[in-house]
Amino acid sequence: MSGTYYISAEKMTVGYDGRPLIENINIGVRRGEILTLIGPNGSGKSTILKSIIRQLRLIAGTVVLDGRDMAKLKERDIAKKLAIVMTERIKGELMTCRDIVATGRYPYTGRLGLLAREDRRIVDAALETVHAKDFADRPFSAISDGQRQRILLARAIAQQPEIIVLDEPTSFLDVRHKLELLDILKSMVREKQVAIIVSLHELDLAEKISDRVVCVAEGRIDRCGTPEHIFTDEYIRTLYGIETGSFNALFGSAELPKTEGDPQVFVIGGGGSGIPAYRALQRADVPFAAGILPESDLDYPVANALAAELFSVPAFGLPTAAQTEAAAKRMMAIGRAVCTVSAFGETNAANRQLYDAAQAAGILVGIDALLKGVEP
């Protein structure tokens, strides 16, 4: 394995105080690749990462870095190849953000730790990369958790490593900075052939960024493969023990349990337009029927998860006259309809019939007006 991967864990057993948590771990990452660890809280993802970077002593096995046993390497030699961004808070009460980033250059400085002009240029470039120059001279202790995470990433970038290990790096970031961070990692992988090992809770992000995924659960490596192999509805439900609600691997999204009961409104949707209405009704505990949706429609996965009753046809199919009549009959029996579709064409002509029928019967209502009339 060591000849194939830039860094690898070979027959590694990890745990605390000599007590094994996960045994016989064999994983590795190549340069120019992102390996992501996912799994339930407490499954051992952070323990694996801490063991790889020598924060925890191995119970058994070996970690090989660039063909050499890490246990035999000096800290400075490791620091020139490997950078870490972990979740533990570092003490920087008397340091500015720039000072923190500058510590990434210490593997390259002399005994006095003095930065040369080139070191300072690299520090500035790292701050620019993570969009942190505006607060670079503020005390590290006075910035937000999200800003701290960006500074720690900048420190890792300033280290100019060949591999970066990150433990939940997106935990304190807003949506914009999560996307920026992941884009930075992808750029480093693509342009500099850096190897990345990262643990993530956000499955949608893991699915988008990973080249390979390692699934950790119940004291073992449960599965390892490409995102296409890992992210299926059935497997994610099993890995995380999901018993209520649902997970949609196509969108990387989770849905709360549907509201059971007799539908109080029929939603005419399609093309993704119905999803906000489905979720709004679910939040208000209003059971609803939905249709008519092909299984290939953007609305279908969410409607299938949340609707108490769903009228659907096979992917890319068109409903028959009998199916359209059945949906219309059910809509009339419910007595209220919401239409989220703004235009009709040949592919949703049946829904146009439902809309026309609801309008003629005077049962069309707006979703906002409907929800205002729902008792809290």
PEKAJO-V738623 format. One record per pair of residues at least 24 apart in sequence whose ideal C-beta (glycine too) atoms are under 10 Angstrom apart, sorted by the first residue. I is the first residue (numbers start at 1). J is the second residue. D is the distance in Angstrom with one decimal. If there is no record, write none. Layout:
BEGIN
I|J|D  I|J|D
END
This chain:
BEGIN
1|26|6.6  1|27|8.9  1|28|5.5  1|62|9.8  1|64|7.4  2|28|8.0  2|62|8.5  2|63|9.7  2|64|4.0  2|65|8.9  2|66|8.8  2|67|5.6  2|68|8.4  2|69|8.9  3|64|9.3  3|67|7.1  4|28|6.7  4|30|7.1  5|29|5.9  5|30|5.6  5|31|8.9  5|33|8.8  5|35|9.2  5|64|7.7  5|65|9.7  5|66|9.6  5|67|9.6  5|195|8.2  6|30|5.7  6|31|4.8  6|32|9.0  6|33|8.4  6|64|9.2  6|65|7.5  6|66|6.0  6|67|8.8  6|81|8.7  6|82|9.8  6|162|6.7  6|163|6.1  6|193|9.2  6|194|9.4  6|195|4.7  7|31|9.3  7|35|9.4  7|52|7.2  7|53|9.7  7|63|7.0  7|64|6.8  7|65|5.0  7|66|7.3  7|67|9.9  7|70|8.2  7|81|8.5  7|82|7.4  7|162|8.9  7|163|5.5  7|165|8.6  7|195|6.4  7|197|7.4  8|52|9.2  8|62|8.5  8|63|7.3  8|64|5.1  8|65|8.5  8|67|9.7  9|48|7.5  9|51|7.7  9|52|6.0  9|58|8.8  9|61|6.5  9|62|7.6  9|63|5.4  9|64|8.1  9|70|9.9  9|197|9.8  9|221|9.9  10|61|5.8  10|62|4.9  10|63|7.6  10|64|6.3  10|69|9.6  11|58|9.9  11|60|6.7  11|61|4.3  11|62|7.1  12|48|8.0  12|51|6.6  12|52|8.0  12|58|6.1  12|59|8.3  12|60|6.9  12|61|3.4  12|62|7.0  12|63|6.7  13|51|8.8  13|58|7.0  13|59|4.3  13|60|3.9  13|61|5.7  14|44|7.0  14|47|5.2  14|48|5.8  14|49|9.5  14|50|8.0  14|51|4.2  14|52|8.8  14|56|6.6  14|57|9.2  14|58|6.7  14|59|6.4  14|60|8.8  14|61|8.4  15|44|8.6  15|47|7.1  15|51|8.6  15|56|8.2  15|57|9.6  15|58|9.3  15|59|5.4  15|60|9.6  15|219|9.5  16|47|7.6  16|50|9.9  16|56|7.3  16|57|9.6  16|59|9.2  17|57|9.8  17|59|9.7  18|57|8.8  18|59|6.4  19|59|8.1  20|59|5.6  20|60|8.0  20|219|8.2  21|47|5.6  21|48|8.9  21|51|9.4  21|56|9.9  21|59|8.7  21|216|10.0  21|219|6.3  21|220|9.9  22|47|7.1  22|48|6.7  22|51|9.1  22|59|9.7  22|216|7.1  22|217|9.8  22|218|9.4  22|219|5.6  22|220|6.2  22|221|7.0  23|59|8.2  23|60|7.5  23|61|8.8  23|219|7.8  23|220|7.8  23|221|9.6  24|60|8.4  24|61|7.8  24|220|8.5  24|221|8.4  25|51|8.4  25|52|9.2  25|58|9.8  25|60|9.6  25|61|7.0  25|63|9.9  25|214|9.0  25|216|9.2  25|220|8.9  25|221|6.0  26|61|8.6  26|221|7.9  26|224|9.0  27|52|8.8  27|197|8.5  27|212|8.9  27|214|5.6  27|216|10.0  27|221|7.0  27|224|6.8  28|63|9.7  28|64|8.1  28|195|9.2  28|197|9.3  28|212|9.6  29|163|7.2  29|165|9.4  29|195|4.7  29|196|7.1  29|197|5.4  29|198|9.8  29|211|8.5  29|212|7.8  29|214|9.6  30|163|10.0  30|193|9.0  30|195|6.3  30|211|8.5  30|212|9.3  31|66|9.3  31|162|6.6  31|163|7.7  31|189|8.5  31|192|9.0  31|193|4.5  31|194|6.9  31|195|4.8  31|196|9.7  32|188|9.6  32|189|5.6  32|190|7.4  32|191|9.6  32|192|8.6  32|193|4.2  32|194|7.5  32|195|7.1  32|196|9.4  32|211|8.6  33|163|10.0  33|189|6.9  33|193|9.0  33|194|9.2  33|195|5.9  33|196|7.3  33|197|9.4  33|210|9.1  33|211|4.6  33|212|7.0  34|164|9.8  34|166|10.0  34|182|9.2  34|185|6.8  34|186|7.6  34|188|9.7  34|189|5.9  34|194|9.2  34|195|8.1  34|196|4.4  34|197|8.1  34|198|6.7  34|206|9.5  34|209|5.8  34|210|5.4  34|211|5.1  34|212|7.8  34|213|9.4  35|165|9.8  35|195|7.8  35|196|6.9  35|197|5.0  35|198|7.5  35|199|10.0  35|210|7.2  35|211|6.9  35|212|5.3  35|213|7.7  35|214|6.5  35|224|8.9  36|166|9.7  36|196|8.4  36|197|8.0  36|198|5.4  36|199|7.1  36|200|5.6  36|203|9.8  36|205|8.8  36|206|4.8  36|207|9.0  36|209|6.9  36|210|4.0  36|211|8.4  36|212|7.5  36|213|5.1  36|214|7.1  36|215|9.7  36|227|8.5  36|230|9.3  37|167|8.9  37|168|9.9  37|197|7.4  37|198|7.2  37|199|4.2  37|200|7.6  37|206|8.8  37|210|9.6  37|213|7.8  37|214|5.0  37|215|8.0  37|216|5.9  37|221|9.3  37|224|9.8  38|198|9.9  38|199|7.3  38|200|6.2  38|201|7.8  38|202|9.3  38|203|6.6  38|206|5.4  38|207|9.3  38|210|8.7  38|213|6.1  38|214|7.4  38|215|5.8  38|216|7.3  38|217|9.2  38|222|10.0  38|223|9.9  38|230|7.8  38|231|9.3  38|236|8.9  38|239|7.6  38|240|9.0  39|199|8.4  39|201|9.4  39|213|10.0  39|214|8.3  39|215|5.7  39|216|3.7  39|217|5.1  39|218|9.0  39|221|9.3  39|222|7.6  39|223|10.0  39|239|6.6  39|240|7.9  40|201|9.6  40|215|9.9  40|216|8.2  40|217|6.2  40|218|8.5  40|239|7.4  40|240|5.5  40|241|7.0  41|201|8.2  41|240|9.6  42|216|9.9  43|199|9.9  43|215|8.8  43|216|4.5  43|217|5.2  43|218|7.1  43|219|8.0  43|220|9.1  43|222|8.9  43|239|9.1  43|240|9.6  44|216|5.3  44|217|8.6  44|218|9.2  44|219|7.0  44|220|8.8  44|221|9.2  45|167|7.6  45|168|8.4  45|198|9.8  45|199|4.3  45|200|8.9  45|201|9.2  45|214|8.5  45|215|9.7  45|216|5.2  45|217|9.9  46|86|8.0  46|87|7.2  46|88|9.6  46|167|5.4  46|168|7.8  46|199|6.6  46|216|9.8  47|216|9.0  48|167|9.7  48|197|9.0  48|199|8.2  48|214|8.3  48|216|6.9  48|221|8.7  49|84|8.2  49|86|7.5  49|87|9.7  49|165|5.6  49|166|8.2  49|167|5.2  49|168|9.6  49|197|6.8  49|198|8.7  49|199|6.2  50|84|9.2  50|86|7.6  50|88|9.5  50|165|9.2  50|167|7.9  52|82|9.0  52|84|9.4  52|163|9.7  52|165|6.4  52|197|7.0  53|78|8.4  53|82|6.8  53|83|9.5  53|84|5.2  53|86|8.0  53|163|9.8  53|165|5.4  53|167|9.4  53|197|9.1  54|78|7.6  54|82|9.4  54|84|9.8  55|84|8.2  55|86|7.7  55|88|8.9  55|165|10.0  65|162|9.0  65|163|7.7  66|162|7.4  66|163|8.7  66|195|9.9  75|107|8.5  76|106|8.6  76|107|5.3  76|108|9.1  77|107|8.3  78|107|8.6  78|161|9.6  78|163|10.0  79|104|8.8  79|106|7.6  79|107|3.9  79|108|9.0  79|159|6.8  79|161|8.1  80|107|4.9  80|108|7.2  80|159|7.9  80|160|8.0  80|161|7.5  80|162|8.4  81|107|9.2  81|159|9.2  81|160|9.6  81|161|6.0  81|162|4.9  81|163|6.4  81|195|9.7  82|156|9.4  82|159|8.4  82|161|5.5  82|162|7.4  82|163|5.0  82|164|7.6  82|165|6.8  82|195|9.2  82|197|9.6  83|107|9.5  83|152|9.6  83|153|9.2  83|155|7.5  83|156|3.7  83|157|7.7  83|158|8.6  83|159|4.3  83|160|8.4  83|161|3.9  83|162|9.1  83|163|7.5  83|164|4.9  83|165|7.5  83|166|9.0  83|194|9.2  84|152|8.9  84|155|9.5  84|156|6.9  84|159|9.2  84|161|8.9  84|163|9.5  84|164|7.3  84|165|4.9  84|166|7.5  84|167|8.0  84|197|9.7  85|149|7.6  85|151|10.0  85|152|4.9  85|153|5.6  85|154|9.7  85|155|7.9  85|156|5.2  85|157|9.7  85|164|6.8  85|165|7.4  85|166|4.4  85|167|7.1  85|168|9.2  85|169|5.4  85|181|9.6  85|198|8.7  86|152|8.2  86|165|7.9  86|166|7.8  86|167|4.7  86|168|8.6  86|169|9.1  86|199|9.9  87|149|9.1  87|152|9.7  87|166|9.3  87|167|5.1  87|168|5.3  87|169|8.5  87|171|6.6  87|172|9.0  87|199|9.2  88|167|8.5  89|141|9.8  89|145|9.0  89|148|7.9  89|152|10.0  90|140|8.1  90|148|8.5  90|151|9.7  90|152|7.6  90|155|9.4  91|140|9.1  91|141|8.6  92|139|7.8  92|140|3.6  92|141|6.1  92|142|10.0  92|143|9.8  92|148|8.7  92|151|8.8  93|139|7.5  93|140|7.8  93|141|4.8  93|142|9.5  94|139|8.0  94|140|8.9  94|141|8.4  95|139|7.3  95|140|5.2  95|141|8.1  96|135|9.2  96|136|7.0  96|137|5.3  96|138|6.4  96|139|6.1  96|140|6.4  96|141|9.8  96|142|9.5  96|143|9.8  96|151|9.6  97|127|7.6  97|132|6.5  97|133|9.4  97|134|9.9  97|135|6.0  97|136|5.1  97|137|7.1  97|138|5.9  97|139|7.8  97|140|5.3  97|141|10.0  97|142|9.2  97|143|6.5  97|147|7.7  97|148|8.4  97|150|8.9  97|151|4.8  97|152|9.9  97|154|8.1  97|155|9.4  98|123|6.6  98|124|8.4  98|126|9.9  98|127|6.9  98|132|9.1  98|133|9.1  98|135|9.5  98|136|4.5  98|137|5.9  98|138|9.0  98|140|9.1  98|151|8.9  98|154|9.3  99|123|9.4  99|136|9.5  99|137|9.2  99|139|9.3  99|140|7.2  99|151|9.8  99|155|9.9  100|136|9.6  100|140|5.1  100|148|8.6  100|151|5.4  100|152|7.4  100|154|8.1  100|155|5.8  100|158|9.7  101|126|5.6  101|127|5.9  101|130|8.9  101|132|8.0  101|136|7.6  101|140|9.5  101|150|9.9  101|151|6.2  101|152|8.7  101|153|9.4  101|154|4.6  101|155|4.8  101|156|9.2  101|157|8.3  101|158|5.3  101|159|9.5  102|126|9.4  102|127|9.9  102|154|9.9  102|155|8.1  102|158|7.2  103|155|6.1  103|158|8.3  103|159|8.7  104|152|9.5  104|154|7.7  104|155|4.2  104|156|6.5  104|157|7.3  104|158|3.5  104|159|3.9  104|160|8.0  104|161|8.7  105|155|9.1  105|158|5.8  105|159|7.3  105|160|8.7  106|158|9.9  106|159|8.8  107|159|6.8  107|160|9.1  107|161|9.3  108|158|9.8  108|159|8.6  108|160|8.1  119|158|8.3  122|157|8.6  122|158|5.4  122|159|9.1  122|160|7.0  123|154|8.0  123|155|8.9  123|157|9.5  123|158|5.3  124|154|9.9  124|158|9.2  125|154|9.2  125|157|8.0  125|158|7.9  126|151|9.4  126|153|8.4  126|154|4.2  126|155|7.3  126|156|8.3  126|157|4.2  126|158|4.0  126|159|8.7  126|160|9.1  127|151|8.1  127|154|5.3  127|155|9.7  127|157|9.0  127|158|8.4  128|154|8.8  128|157|9.9  129|153|8.3  129|154|6.7  129|157|5.7  129|158|9.2  129|180|9.4  129|184|6.1  129|187|8.7  129|188|9.1  130|154|4.6  130|155|9.6  130|156|9.7  130|157|7.2  130|177|8.6  130|180|7.6  130|181|7.6  130|184|6.8  131|176|9.5  131|177|7.9  131|180|6.7  131|184|9.5  144|172|7.6  144|173|9.9  144|174|9.9  145|171|8.1  145|172|3.7  145|173|8.6  146|170|9.5  146|171|9.1  146|172|4.7  146|173|4.9  146|174|6.3  146|176|9.8  146|177|6.0  146|178|9.3  146|181|9.9  147|172|8.7  147|173|9.4  147|177|8.9  148|172|7.2  149|173|5.9  149|177|7.9  149|178|9.8  149|181|7.7  150|177|6.6  150|180|8.4  150|181|7.3  150|184|9.5  153|177|9.9  153|180|9.8  153|181|6.3  153|184|7.1  153|185|8.6  154|184|9.6  156|188|9.6  156|194|9.9  157|184|7.7  157|185|9.9  157|188|7.5  157|192|9.9  157|194|9.4  160|192|8.7  160|194|9.4  161|188|9.3  161|192|9.5  161|194|6.8  161|195|8.9  162|192|8.4  162|193|7.9  162|194|6.2  162|195|6.6  163|194|6.6  163|195|4.2  163|196|7.3  163|197|7.1  164|188|7.5  164|189|9.5  164|194|6.2  164|195|7.6  164|196|5.5  164|197|7.6  164|198|8.0  165|195|9.3  165|196|8.0  165|197|4.8  165|198|7.5  165|199|9.1  166|196|7.1  166|197|7.4  166|198|4.3  166|199|7.3  166|200|8.7  167|197|9.4  167|198|7.7  167|199|5.3  167|200|9.5  168|198|8.4  168|199|5.7  168|200|6.8  168|201|6.4  168|202|9.3  169|196|10.0  169|198|6.5  169|199|8.6  169|200|8.0  170|198|9.0  170|200|6.7  170|201|8.0  170|202|6.2  170|205|6.6  170|206|10.0  171|200|9.2  171|201|7.3  171|202|9.1  178|202|7.5  178|205|6.8  179|205|8.6  179|208|9.7  181|205|9.6  181|209|9.9  182|206|9.9  182|208|7.6  182|209|5.1  183|209|9.2  185|209|7.0  202|252|8.2  203|227|9.7  203|230|9.4  203|231|7.0  203|236|6.8  203|239|9.7  203|240|8.8  203|247|7.5  203|249|8.5  203|252|5.5  203|253|8.8  203|254|8.2  204|231|9.2  204|248|9.8  204|249|9.7  204|251|7.4  204|252|3.0  204|253|6.7  204|254|9.3  205|252|7.8  206|230|8.6  206|231|8.0  206|252|8.2  207|231|4.9  207|236|9.7  207|249|7.6  207|250|9.7  207|251|9.5  207|252|5.0  208|252|7.5  215|239|5.6  215|240|9.8  217|241|8.7  227|252|9.6  233|301|9.1  245|305|7.8  245|306|9.7  246|301|8.7  246|302|9.5  246|304|8.5  246|305|4.6  246|306|8.8  247|305|9.2  248|301|4.8  248|302|7.6  248|304|9.0  248|305|7.1  249|301|9.4  250|298|9.6  250|300|9.9  250|301|6.2  251|275|9.6  251|298|8.9  251|301|6.6  251|302|8.2  253|301|8.3  253|302|8.0  253|305|9.3  254|305|9.3  255|279|8.0  255|282|7.8  255|301|8.4  255|302|6.4  255|304|9.4  255|305|4.2  255|306|6.1  256|282|6.2  256|283|8.2  256|305|8.6  256|306|7.9  257|282|8.4  257|305|8.6  257|306|8.5  258|282|6.7  258|287|7.7  258|288|9.2  258|303|9.7  258|304|9.2  258|305|6.5  258|306|4.7  258|307|6.7  258|308|6.2  258|310|9.9  259|283|9.2  259|284|8.4  259|285|5.1  259|286|6.4  259|287|4.6  259|288|7.8  259|306|7.6  259|307|9.3  259|308|6.6  260|285|9.8  260|287|6.4  260|308|6.1  261|285|8.8  261|286|8.9  261|287|4.1  261|288|9.7  261|308|6.2  262|287|6.4  262|289|9.3  262|308|7.4  262|309|8.7  262|333|9.7  262|334|8.1  263|287|5.2  263|288|5.1  263|289|4.0  263|290|8.7  263|307|7.9  263|308|5.2  263|309|5.3  263|310|10.0  263|330|8.0  263|331|9.3  263|333|9.2  263|334|5.3  263|336|9.1  264|288|6.6  264|289|9.0  264|308|9.0  264|334|6.9  264|335|8.7  264|336|6.7  264|370|8.5  264|374|8.3  265|289|7.5  265|290|9.5  265|331|9.2  265|334|6.5  265|335|8.7  265|336|4.5  265|337|6.7  265|338|5.7  265|363|9.3  265|365|7.4  265|367|8.6  265|370|6.1  265|371|9.8  265|374|9.8  266|290|7.3  266|291|7.6  266|307|9.8  266|309|8.7  266|311|8.9  266|327|8.0  266|328|9.3  266|330|6.8  266|331|4.0  266|332|8.7  266|333|9.1  266|334|5.0  266|335|8.8  266|336|7.0  266|337|4.6  266|338|7.4  266|339|9.4  266|354|7.8  266|358|7.7  266|363|8.5  267|291|8.0  267|293|9.8  267|299|8.9  267|303|7.7  267|306|9.9  267|307|7.6  267|310|9.9  267|331|9.6  267|336|9.9  267|337|7.5  267|338|5.0  267|339|7.9  267|340|6.7  267|341|9.9  267|367|8.3  267|370|9.9  268|292|8.2  268|293|9.7  268|327|9.0  268|331|8.0  268|337|6.2  268|338|7.0  268|339|4.3  268|340|6.9  268|341|6.2  268|344|9.9  268|348|9.0  268|350|9.7  268|351|5.2  268|352|9.0  268|353|9.9  268|354|5.1  268|355|5.7  268|357|9.9  268|358|7.2  268|364|9.0  269|293|6.9  269|297|8.3  269|298|9.4  269|299|4.8  269|300|9.5  269|302|9.3  269|303|6.9  269|307|9.8  269|338|8.3  269|339|7.9  269|340|4.7  269|341|6.4  269|348|9.5  269|351|8.0  270|294|8.4  270|297|5.6  270|298|7.9  270|299|5.6  270|300|9.0  270|303|9.5  270|339|9.8  270|340|7.8  270|341|5.4  270|344|9.2  270|347|8.5  270|348|5.4  270|350|10.0  270|351|6.1  271|297|6.7  271|298|5.9  271|299|6.9  271|340|8.9  271|341|7.0  271|342|9.2  271|343|9.0  271|347|9.2  271|348|7.8  272|297|8.1  272|298|3.8  272|299|6.1  272|300|10.0  272|302|8.9  272|340|9.2  273|297|9.9  273|298|8.4  273|299|7.1  273|339|9.0  273|340|4.1  273|341|5.5  273|342|7.0  273|343|9.7  274|298|8.8  274|299|4.4  274|300|9.4  274|302|7.6  274|303|6.4  274|306|9.9  274|307|9.4  274|338|8.6  274|339|9.2  274|340|4.7  274|341|7.9  274|367|9.8  275|299|6.0  275|301|9.0  275|302|4.8  275|303|8.0  275|306|9.2  275|340|8.6  276|302|9.5  276|340|7.6  276|367|8.0  277|302|9.8  277|303|9.7  277|306|9.9  277|338|5.9  277|339|9.4  277|340|5.2  277|367|5.0  277|370|9.1  277|371|9.5  278|302|5.2  278|303|5.8  278|304|9.8  278|305|8.3  278|306|4.8  278|307|6.8  278|340|9.1  279|305|9.9  279|306|7.0  280|338|9.7  280|367|6.2  280|368|8.8  280|370|9.0  280|371|6.3  281|306|7.5  281|307|8.9  281|308|9.7  281|338|8.5  281|367|7.8  281|370|8.1  281|371|7.6  281|374|8.9  282|306|4.9  282|307|9.2  283|371|8.9  284|367|9.9  284|370|8.7  284|371|5.4  284|372|10.0  284|374|5.1  284|375|9.5  284|376|8.4  285|374|8.0  285|375|9.6  285|376|9.4  286|370|7.7  286|371|7.6  286|374|5.9  287|334|10.0  288|334|8.6  288|336|9.4  288|338|8.1  288|370|9.6  289|327|8.3  289|330|6.2  289|331|7.3  289|333|9.6  289|334|6.4  289|337|9.3  290|327|9.6  290|338|9.5  290|340|9.8  291|319|8.4  291|323|8.8  291|324|9.4  291|326|9.4  291|327|5.0  291|328|9.9  291|330|8.4  291|331|8.5  291|350|8.8  291|351|8.0  291|354|7.8  292|318|9.1  292|319|4.9  292|323|6.7  292|324|6.7  292|326|9.3  292|327|5.2  292|328|9.5  292|348|8.2  292|350|5.2  292|351|6.0  292|353|9.3  292|354|7.2  293|319|9.4  293|348|9.3  293|351|8.7  294|318|7.9  294|319|8.5  294|347|8.1  294|348|9.1  297|347|9.3  297|348|8.9  299|340|8.5  299|341|9.7  309|334|9.0  311|350|9.4  311|354|9.3  313|350|8.8  316|347|8.7  317|347|9.9  318|346|8.5  318|347|7.1  318|348|9.1  318|349|7.8  318|350|7.1  319|348|9.6  319|349|9.1  319|350|4.6  319|351|8.9  319|353|9.5  319|354|10.0  320|350|8.9  321|350|8.8  321|353|9.5  323|350|7.6  324|349|8.9  324|350|4.4  324|351|8.8  324|353|5.8  324|354|7.4  324|357|9.6  325|350|9.7  325|353|9.1  327|351|8.8  327|353|8.9  327|354|6.2  327|357|9.6  328|353|6.8  328|354|5.7  328|356|9.6  328|357|5.2  328|358|8.5  328|361|9.7  329|357|9.7  330|354|10.0  331|355|9.9  331|357|7.1  331|358|6.3  331|361|8.7  331|363|7.6  332|357|7.2  332|358|8.2  332|361|6.4  332|363|7.4  334|363|8.2  335|361|8.6  335|363|5.7  336|363|5.5  336|364|8.3  336|365|5.6  336|370|6.9  336|373|9.7  337|361|8.4  337|363|5.2  337|364|5.5  337|365|7.1  337|370|9.7  338|363|9.8  338|364|7.5  338|365|6.2  338|366|7.1  338|367|5.1  338|368|9.9  338|369|9.4  338|370|6.3  338|371|9.9  339|364|6.3  339|365|9.4  339|366|9.3  339|367|9.4  340|367|7.5
END
